[in-house]
Amino acid sequence: MQQNPFLAILTRLGTFVLVMIVLSIMIFVLARVVPGDPARMALGPTATPEQVSALRTEMGLDLPLPVQYLSYMGRALHGDLGMSLLSQRPVTADLAQTVPATVELVLAAVIIMFAIAIPLGVMTAHFRDLWIDHVGRLVSLVGVTIPSFLFAISLQLIAARYFGDWPIIGRMDHGLGFTGGPTGLMLVDSLLAGRLDVFLSALQHLALPAIALSMAGIGQITRITRSAMLENRRKDHVLTLQSFGVPERVIIFRYLLKLSSIAPLTIMGLEFASLIGNAFVIEMVFSWGGFASYGLNAILQKDLNAVTAVVLVSGLFFIVANLIVDILISIIDPRMRRKEAR
């Protein structure tokens, strides 16, 4: 019996809403039971007890936890995530400034992963145990084992030594007088404004951090693609195609690659979602000023509103990424659609 596709989508969306509610409760409670008084940390050690008490009352920290949670979620549903103790600005304004920077960086890293890891995984599987396979496995091992901050610092040193004019910090040259646009993505906004000089500057600034951020994913996806290609090459239908004399290139690109792309696609979607919150090392090394470093500073300073918002936004990215990956896999592999229909 085939399931109604709209019902399947509604069921999945309902599951995602439930996950967000559970996540919001968990981070709300955890942020408030961690040792340290956020009011004291915001005012500093010289503040009087009366000032600290007044700020706690203003933040609603003297209310019971269920009342605090319901009040926060009620405001959050109307787009009010509270004030950040760190920046003294609305958290939504901070997120509007920092999220696009990290999204642009992570998108560039995922594109680099896809452009390098998939072809490399296919070549290492096709030329198994030859020099190309050995090089691919070495690249995979290096990418997985070496920390991303070491790649970042190494790229900065190489650029400073051999390419003296190549930018190694920031998102663009501030002397260009460009303040951004509606999307917050420098590459997109510069094209919309017709500023080719800003686009080239933003692309140069983006290259090194995106490469450093993509290295771990390149190593992981290369290994998974190679393993999937080798496993599927032993399937009966592939052996049948080979016995009928179908050209190797047709078998690889028309049959094997499509069949082997499910696992790498899943990992790539999860990599995108995880890097949104885990790119803080790269952002700090390159002074990127993105969402991940903002979240780390909020955690260190126990900025409750910012911490809760950062975790919720990260969870939302995970949910959206999983939904997109599920849709793409169901398009690529009809077996998944039949499995969901049962």
N, C-alpha and C positions, 0 to 999 in steps of 0.2 A: 504494500500500500504506500503510495507516494504522499509525502508530507507537503502541506501547503508551504511554499517558500516564504510567504509573508509571515506565516505563523512561526517558522523557524527563525526568521530575523527578529521578530518580536520577543521570542523566547531568549535569544542570545542577548538582545538589548536589556531585557529584564535581568538576566544574570549579571551583566556588566554594571547595572545600577546597584544591584545588591552588593557586588564587590566594592564599589565606590563607597557605599554606606559603611560596610565593615571596615574598610581602610580608613575612612574618616574617623570612626570611633577609636580605632587602635592608635592612630597617630595623635589624636586629641588627648587621649588618656596618657600615652607614653610621654608626650611633651610636657605634661604637668606633673608627672611623678618623678621625673629626672631631678636629682639634687641640684639646688641652686634657685634663688629667688629672682625671676626675670625683672621684677620691679627694682630690686637692689642692683642688679647688673646694668640696668638701663640708666639709673641715676648715679651710679658710681659709689665708691666707699665713703665719700664725704657727706652723702645725703643723710638727713636726720630721719629717725624712725617715723616721725609724723609725715614727712614727704613720701617715704616708701609706702606707708599705709594708705595715703591719699592716692598714689598711683595704682596700688593694688585694687582699690575700690573703683577707680576709673576704668581699669582693665577688666573688672568683673571677677578678679581672682578670689575674692572673698565669698563668692556664691558657690553652691554645691555643683559638683562636676556635671550632673545631668542638665542643670539649668544653664551652665556655661556652654555646653555642647549645643543644646537646642537654640540658644541665642545666637551662637556663632553660625550654625547652619542656616538659620533663618536669614541672617544678613548675607551669607555667602550665596544663597539662591537668588538674591537681588543684586549680586555683583559686588558686594562689599566684603572684602576679606580682612578688613581692619587696617590699623596703622602699623607700620614697621617701626620697632623701637630703634633699629639700627640706622635707618635712613631718615626717619621722621617724615615719611611720605606714605600715602596709601600703598598697600601691598600690590594692588592691581596695577598701579603706575610702575612699580618696580618690575613686575612680571612683564608688562608691555614693553619695557626697555630691554630686559635681559633674555627673555625667552626667544625672540627672533634671532639674536646673536648665536645662541647655542644651536637652534634649529638649523641655521645656515651652515654652521660648522659641521654638525652631525650629518646633514644631507650630503655635503661635499665628501665627507669621509665614507659614507655608504656608497656613493657613486664610484669612488676610487676602489673600494672593496670589490664591487661588482665588476668593474673594468679589468681588474688584475686577477682576483682570486678565481673567478669562474674559468677564464681561458687557461690560467696556470693549472688548475685542477684537471681540466680536460686534457691538456698536453701531458701532464705527469702520468695520467692513467693510460693514455694512448701509447706513450713511449716508456712503458713500465720497465724499470731496471736499467734504463739507458741514462746518459749524462743529464738529459733534461729532467728526468724523474728525480735524480739526485739533487739537482739544483732546486727544483720545486720543493722537495721535502726539506732541504736546508732553509729555504726562505720561510716555509711554514713553521719550522722549529724555532727559528730566530724570532718570528713575529709573535709566537705564543709565549715564549719564555722571557723575552727582554721587556722590562716595564716601559710603559708608554712615555713616562717622563724622561727616560734615558734617550729614547728616540728624539724627543722634543729638543732636549739640550744638545744632542749631537747635530741635529739639523741646524740649530741656531749657530753652533760653532762653525760648521761647514759653510753656511751662508755668509757669516761674517768674515771668514778667512778667504774664501774664493770668489764670493759675489758681494763685494762691499756695499753695493747700492740696494741689495735685496732687503726688504723690510722684515724684521724679526719680532716686532711687538705691535699690538694694536690691530684695528680693523681696517684703517685707511690712513692716508696722509692728511693730517688736520689742516695743512696749508691750502687744501683744495676748497675749503669753505663750503662743504656739503654737510648738511645737518640730518640727512635721512629723509625717509618718505613714509607712505602709508603702511607698508608691510613690515618695516624694520629690517628687511633683508637687503643688505647693501648692494648686492649684485642686481637684484630686481629693481630696487628703487633708483639706482643710477641709470639703468636702461630706460625706466619710465620717464626719468627727467631728461633723457638725452645726453647724459654726461658720460661720454666714453672714457675720459681721463679718470673719473671716479671709479668706473667699472674695472679698468685695468689695475688701478691701485688696490681696490678691494680684492680682486682676484689674486694679486701678488701676496697680499697680507694673509689670504685664506689658504694658500697652497701649503705652506709648511705645517701649520697646526692640523690641517685636514689629513696630510700624509702621516704625521705622527699618531693621530687618533685612529687611523685606519689599519695600522700595522697588525695589531692583535687580531682584528677581524679577518684580515687577509690570510694570516696563518691558519686560523680556525676553519674558514670557509674553503680554503684550498684543500685541506685534509679531508673535509667532509665530502667535497665534490669528487675528489680522487677516489675515496672509498665507495661512494655511490656509483660512480662510473664502472669501477672494477666489479662491483657486486652485480650490477644490472647487465654487464657484458656476458655473464654466465647464464642469463635467463634463456629459456627455450626459444622464445620468439626471436631473440637476437641471433642465437646460433642458427636458427632456420633461415634468417635473412642472409647470414654469411654463407650458408650452404647453397643458396640460390644465386650467389655471386653478386649481391647488391654491393655497390661501391662503399668502401669504408667510410668515406666522408659523409655519405647519405645516412648510413647507420648511426654515426656519431651525432650529427646535427639535427636529424629529423626524428630519431627515435631515442637514442641513449640520453642526449642532453635534456630533452623534455622530461623523461622519466627520472633522471637523476637530479633535477632542479628543485624537487620538493624540499628535501632536507636543507640545502643551502638557503633556499628562500625563507624557510622558517627561522633559521639562525639569523639571517640578515634582518628580518623584521624585529626579532628580539634584541639584536645588537643596536638597532636604531633606537628602540625604546630605552634600553639600559644606558646607552651613551648620553642620552639627554640629561640624566642625573649623575653620570659618572665621569663627565669630561672635565671635572674641576681641576685636575692636575695640569692638563694641557692649557686650559684657560688661564691658570695662574702663571705658567711658564711664559706664555705669549701675551700676557696682559689683555686677555680677550674681553673680560667684563661680561660674562654670560650668566646663564641661569644656574649652571652647576656650581660655579664659584660663589654666586649669591646665596645658594642654598647652604653651602658649607659654612660661610660666614654667619648665616642665620643660626645654624646649629651650634657653632662655637659660642655665640653670644646669647644663646637661648632666647631668640626672638620668636616668641610663640606663634604669632600670627603668620610670620614669614615661613617658619618651619612647616606649619600645617598646610599652608598654601603650596609650598614646594613639593611636599609629598603627594598632595592631591593632584597637582598638575602632572607629576611624574607617573602616578597611577593612571591618569587619563591617557597619557601617551602610550603606556603599555596596553591599555584596552583597545585604543584605536589601531595600534600596530598589529595586535593579534587579530582584530576584525579584518583588516586589510589583507593580512597573510592568509587567513582562512578563505576569504573570497578568491584570492589569486590561486590558491591551491585547488579549490573546487573547480576553477576554470581550467587549470592545467590538467588535473586528474579527474576524469568523470567518475572514477570509483568512489571518491570522497562524497560526491553528490548522492550516489546510490546508497552509501553507508548512512548518510544523514537521513535519508528518506525512509529507512527501515524503522 
